[in-house]
Protein backbone atom coordinates (compact mmCIF):
# COMPACT_ATOMS: atom_id res chain seq x y z
CA UNK A 1 0.00 0.00 0.00
CA UNK A 2 1.37 3.40 -0.94
CA UNK A 3 2.20 5.84 1.81
CA UNK A 4 -0.60 8.28 2.56
CA UNK A 5 -3.38 6.04 1.26
CA UNK A 6 -6.20 4.55 3.29
CA UNK A 7 -6.85 0.82 3.40
CA UNK A 8 -10.01 -0.17 1.51
CA UNK A 9 -11.38 -1.94 4.60
CA UNK A 10 -11.32 1.36 6.53
CA UNK A 11 -13.00 3.20 3.70
CA UNK A 12 -15.79 0.60 3.59
CA UNK A 13 -16.31 0.79 7.37
CA UNK A 14 -16.69 4.56 7.15
CA UNK A 15 -19.36 4.20 4.49
CA UNK A 16 -21.22 1.37 6.20
CA UNK A 17 -22.59 2.48 9.61
CA UNK A 18 -23.56 -1.14 10.37
CA UNK A 19 -19.84 -2.00 10.70
CA UNK A 20 -19.01 0.95 12.92
CA UNK A 21 -18.65 0.21 16.64
CA UNK A 22 -21.49 1.79 18.65
CA UNK A 23 -18.84 3.18 21.02
CA UNK A 24 -18.05 5.86 18.46
CA UNK A 25 -21.50 7.44 18.83
CA UNK A 26 -22.59 10.16 21.24
CA UNK A 27 -25.56 7.97 22.17
CA UNK A 28 -23.28 5.14 23.34
CA UNK A 29 -20.90 7.46 25.21
CA UNK A 30 -23.87 8.74 27.27
CA UNK A 31 -25.10 5.19 27.82
CA UNK A 32 -21.58 4.10 28.82
CA UNK A 33 -21.56 6.65 31.66
CA UNK A 34 -24.93 5.31 32.82
CA UNK A 35 -23.70 1.70 32.81
CA UNK A 36 -20.48 2.56 34.68
CA UNK A 37 -22.55 4.36 37.33
CA UNK A 38 -25.09 1.50 37.51
CA UNK A 39 -22.30 -1.02 38.14
CA UNK A 40 -20.58 1.14 40.75
CA UNK A 41 -17.49 1.74 38.59
CA UNK A 42 -16.30 -1.79 39.33
CA UNK A 43 -15.49 -4.80 37.18
CA UNK A 44 -18.45 -7.11 37.68
CA UNK A 45 -16.48 -10.16 36.53
CA UNK A 46 -13.64 -9.57 39.01
CA UNK A 47 -16.20 -9.23 41.82
CA UNK A 48 -18.45 -12.16 40.93
CA UNK A 49 -16.11 -14.71 39.36
CA UNK A 50 -12.85 -14.01 41.17
CA UNK A 51 -14.26 -12.62 44.46
CA UNK A 52 -12.05 -9.53 44.23
CA UNK A 53 -14.09 -6.98 46.16
CA UNK A 54 -11.43 -4.30 46.55
CA UNK A 55 -11.15 -3.84 42.80
CA UNK A 56 -12.49 -0.31 42.92
CA UNK A 57 -10.19 1.41 40.48
CA UNK A 58 -11.86 3.45 37.80
CA UNK A 59 -8.93 2.91 35.46
CA UNK A 60 -9.17 0.49 32.54
CA UNK A 61 -12.93 -0.02 32.88
CA UNK A 62 -14.85 -0.86 29.75
CA UNK A 63 -18.50 -1.38 28.95
CA UNK A 64 -18.83 -4.81 27.37
CA UNK A 65 -21.61 -6.02 25.08
CA UNK A 66 -22.68 -9.42 26.45
CA UNK A 67 -24.25 -10.30 23.11
CA UNK A 68 -21.98 -8.86 20.41
CA UNK A 69 -23.25 -5.72 18.71
CA UNK A 70 -22.19 -7.26 15.39
CA UNK A 71 -24.34 -10.37 15.85
CA UNK A 72 -27.22 -8.76 17.77
CA UNK A 73 -27.58 -5.24 16.38
CA UNK A 74 -30.89 -4.65 18.20
CA UNK A 75 -29.06 -5.05 21.54
CA UNK A 76 -26.24 -2.58 20.82
CA UNK A 77 -27.81 0.10 23.05
CA UNK A 78 -29.77 -2.14 25.42
CA UNK A 79 -28.62 -1.53 29.04
CA UNK A 80 -29.36 -5.12 30.08
CA UNK A 81 -26.89 -6.28 27.40
CA UNK A 82 -24.09 -4.09 28.76
CA UNK A 83 -21.83 -4.72 31.73
CA UNK A 84 -18.85 -2.94 33.29
CA UNK A 85 -15.68 -5.01 33.21
CA UNK A 86 -11.98 -4.22 33.29
CA UNK A 87 -9.83 -4.32 30.17
CA UNK A 88 -8.28 -7.67 31.13
CA UNK A 89 -11.70 -9.31 31.55
CA UNK A 90 -12.96 -7.75 28.32
CA UNK A 91 -10.03 -9.20 26.38
CA UNK A 92 -10.51 -12.55 28.11
CA UNK A 93 -14.23 -12.74 27.25
CA UNK A 94 -13.79 -11.54 23.68
CA UNK A 95 -16.84 -11.86 21.42
CA UNK A 96 -18.20 -15.06 22.94
CA UNK A 97 -21.81 -13.74 23.15
CA UNK A 98 -22.03 -14.98 26.73
CA UNK A 99 -20.56 -14.40 30.15
CA UNK A 100 -18.57 -17.04 32.00
CA UNK A 101 -20.18 -16.15 35.33
CA UNK A 102 -23.72 -15.64 36.65
CA UNK A 103 -24.82 -12.02 36.46
CA UNK A 104 -28.10 -10.23 36.30
CA UNK A 105 -28.86 -6.55 36.15
CA UNK A 106 -29.63 -5.16 39.58
CA UNK A 107 -31.20 -1.83 40.38
CA UNK A 108 -32.17 -1.06 36.81
CA UNK A 109 -32.95 2.61 36.54
CA UNK A 110 -34.92 3.97 33.64
CA UNK A 111 -32.59 5.28 30.98
CA UNK A 112 -33.45 7.68 28.22
CA UNK A 113 -31.43 9.60 25.71
N, C-alpha and C positions, 0 to 999 in steps of 0.2 A: 504494500500500500504506500502510495506517495505521501511524503511529509505534507501536513497541512490539510489532508483530506479526512473525511468522516467515514467511518465504516458503514456499510449499507445496512447492517443490522440496527445500528443506532438511528439511522434515518428512518427506517421502517417503524421503530418503536415510537418515535416522535409523532409520526403520522397516525399511528393506531393507538387511540387512548385505551383500548382494551388491554394492551400490553404494558401500560404504564403502571407502576406501583402506586397504590392508593396513597402511600405515605408522602407523595409529592404534592398532594392537594391540600388546600387550606382546610377543607372539610375534615380530612383525616387528622391534620395537626391539632385541630380543636378537639376532636374525639380522643386523640392520644392523651391530651392533658386530662380529660375526664377519666379515662381508664387508669392512668397512673394514680390519680387521686382516689378512685374507687378501690384500688388494690393497695392503698397505703404506701405507695412508692417503695414496694418491696417485691422481690422476685418470688412469685407464688410457688414455683417449682422447688426452689431452695428450701422454702419453709415447709411445704407439704411432703415432698419426696425425701429430702435429705435432713429434715428436722433442724435446719439452721435458722434459728429465730432471731439472731442478732445481726442478720444480713440486712441492715437498714440503709445502706449507702444508696444515694440517689444516682451514683455514677454508673454508667454502662447499662442502664435499664432500657428495655425495648418493649414495644407493644407487639405481641405475636398474634398472628391469625391462626387460630386452632385449625380451622378448615381453610386451606390455602385460598387466597383471593383469586388465584389463576383458575382453580378448579371449581370454586363456588363463588362466582362473581356477586351473587345476591347477598352474600354474607360479608362482603368487604368492609362495610360500615356498620355491621351489627355488633353492638356492645357485648352481647353474650358469646360472640365468637372471638373476642379479643381478651388477652390476658397479659399482665405485666410479668416479664421474666428478664433475667440478666442476659447479657450478650453471650456468655458461655452456654447457658441453657438454650438460648435461641439457636445457636449454631448446632448444639447437640440434637435438638428436636428436628431441625431442618423443615422440610415440607412434607411431613408424614401424614398430615390431615388428622392427627389425633394426638392426645397428650399421653404421656407414660406414667401418669399419676391421676388420682381421683380429685376432681375439682369441679365445683359448681359456683355460679355467680351468687355472691351474697350481698345483701344490701343494695339491690339494684335501684338506682335513682333514675327517674325519668330524664331522658337526654334529648335535647332538641338543638337543631342547628339554627 
